[in-house]
Amino acid sequence: MLRALSDWHQHRKQADTDWKNWTYMVLDMETTGLDPKQHQVVSLGWVLVENGAILLDSAQHIVLQGAEIDPETVAIHMITDQDVEELGRNQASVLRYLRQLIKGKVLVAHHAPIELGFLKRLWGTQPMPDLSVQWLDTLALERTKAERKGAIIQEGGFRLGACRERYGLPDYNGHDALTDALATAELLLAQIAHQPTSPTLMELTKAGGGLTRLQSKST
């Protein structure tokens, strides 16, 4: 507990600087459902944002081994049993790789609680060191903006495509983890660009983010 509080105060002090001083890892997951306790991660996609720009050469898409594909969700994520068998990567290796990538960066997702829930579930399956993670949620940022303006957003208006449309961003065809990660990264930059002044990471976090700790069940 004391260590977690110490990490929080350290992050808080560092976060009171311009948002461009940080590197952001924008993450999306395709899963067999929305409940981390019942469903599985099928694939992960991510891209980095640094100095206010998307690093396209950092973009990656990974399918996990052992995912049990639900026929009802194949039409959504377009990943088949054959894809899992031929392209699937070892979960433990992927998580060790992810830990190195996430460390020291700000994790970004659209509707972050879902991604964080599945990430915590995966983390708990492997004997890895705990990791404190600063995160931002582009959905929460959009909701805060709407509340401040008193805008009424219709049902479905906070979905990724609907949020992008309000900034004039194009609609992406398909629905895979990497495409959604890139789409979320573009949305984040658009949200920041429409602010009157360049925000600090702390200001972004207050509007739609937080600090969480990824913990292993056995370290």
N, C-alpha and C positions, 0 to 999 in steps of 0.2 A: 504494500500500500504506500509506504513512504517513498519507494523508488518510483512508483507511478506518479505521485505528486511532484517529485523532483523533476521527472521528465516533462510533466505538464508545464511547470514554471519555466523550464529551459526553452521549451517550444514556444511558449507565450512571449518570452523576451525576444527570441529570434524572429518570430512571426511579425513583429512590429516594424517590418521593413517592406519596401516595395515588392509587389508580387513577383516581379521579374527576377528578383534575386534567388528565386527558387526554381527547382526542376520539378515538373509535374508528370506523373505516370497515370495516363488515362486508361482505365481498365473497363472491359465489358466481359461478361460471361454468358454463354448459352447453357441453359440447364434443362432438366426434364420437368421442372415445375418451379414454384416460388417458395417452397418451404425447405430450408436447409436441413431440417431434421428428417425429411422424407424423400427428398429428391437429390439428384446428382448433378455435378458439373460435367458438361459434355466437352466444352471448349472454352478457351480464354483468348482474348485479343487485347493488345495494348499498343500504345504509342506514347512517346515522350514529347513534352512541350518544354522548351528551354529558351530563355531570353525572348519570350513572347512569340515564339514561332514553333510550329509543329515539325518535328524531326521525322520525316517520312522514312528515312533509312533505319529508324529504330522500331518501326512497326513489325509486330509479330503476331502470328496466329497459331495456337497449339491445341491439338485434340488430345484428350486424356485417355489413357488405356483403361479398359474395364468398364467404361460407361455403358449402361444398359439403355439402349435407345427405345423410347416409347413411340410406337407407330403414329400416335396422334400428334407428336411434336416434330416429327421429321419434316413436315411441310413448313414448319417455322424456321428451324435452324439448318435444314438441308444437310444434316450429317447422318449418314447411314451406319449400320453395323459394319459394313465393309470398310468405311472410312476409319472407324475406330480400330479395326483389326490391322489395317495397313498403315495408318498414320499416327495411331495413339502413342503417346509418350508416357513414360513411367511417372506416376504421380509424385513420388518422393523426390525424384530428380527435378521435376518442374517446380515444386515448392521451394527447394533449395535455391534454384535459379531465381525464382520470384523474390525470395527474401533479399538476395543481393541487389536486385533491381529496385525494390521498394525502399530499402534502407536509405534514409536521408532525403527522400523525395516526398512530395505531396501526392497522395492518391486521389484520383478524381473519377467519379462515376455518375451516371444519370440514374437517380433513385438509388443512391449509395447504400442505404440500409440492406438492400437485397444482396448486392455484391459483398458487402462486409460480412453479412451473415454466412454466406457460402465460404468466404475466405477464412473466417474463424473456424468453421466446421472442418475445412481441409487442414488448417493449421493444427487442429487438435488431433489429427491422425498421425502426425509425424513428430519424432523427438528432435525438435529444433529450438534454438533460443527464442525467448519472447521478443517481441518487437513492438515499440510504440509507433503509431502511424497517424500522421496528420492527414485529414481527408476533407474533400470538398464535394458537394452534391449539386450538380447543375440544375436538377429539378428544384431543390430547395432554394437555390439562388433565384430562380425564376419566380417561385412562389413569393419570396420576400419582396422582390421587385413589384409584383402585382399588388401585394398588400399595401406597400408604401404609396402606390399610385391610386389605390382604391379601385383597381380594375377588376371587373368580373370575368373570370375565365370559365368557359363552359366545360362540361364534363369531357375528359380526354384532352383538355387543352394543355396539360403539363407533360404529355407524352413527348418523347424526343423529337419526332417529326413535327409536331405542332409547335414546340418551342423554337425549333430551327426556322420554321416558316415565318414567325414574327420578326426575325432578323433578316429575312430575305435569303436565307441559305437554301440551297437546292435540296430536293428530296432524293435520298439515295434508294436505289432499288436493292432488293435482297434484304436479308436479315441474318447477318453473321456477326460474331463477336468483334472481329477486326473492323468491319465497316461501321459498326455502332460505336466502337472506341474512337475512330477517326471523326465520326459525326459529333460525338460528345466533345472532342477536343476543339473542333471548329465552333461549337456552341459556346464553350467556355470563353474562347477568345472574343467572340461577338458580344457576349454579356459584359465582359470587362471593357471592351472598346466603347460601349454605349454608356459607361459611367462618366460622370462629369470630370473626375480626376482619376489619375492612376491609383488604384487602391493598394493598401498593404495586404499581406496575407492574413493578418489578424482581422481586418475589416471583412474580407471575403469569408473567413471562417465564421464570424459572427452572423453573417447573412445566410450562410448555408454550409456549415461544416462542423468539424470537431476533432477530437483526438481519441483514438481507441488503441487498445493493446491486443495484439495477436499472441495467444498463449498456447503452448503445447501441453498436452495432457501428461506427457512424460518427457522431461528434459534430461 
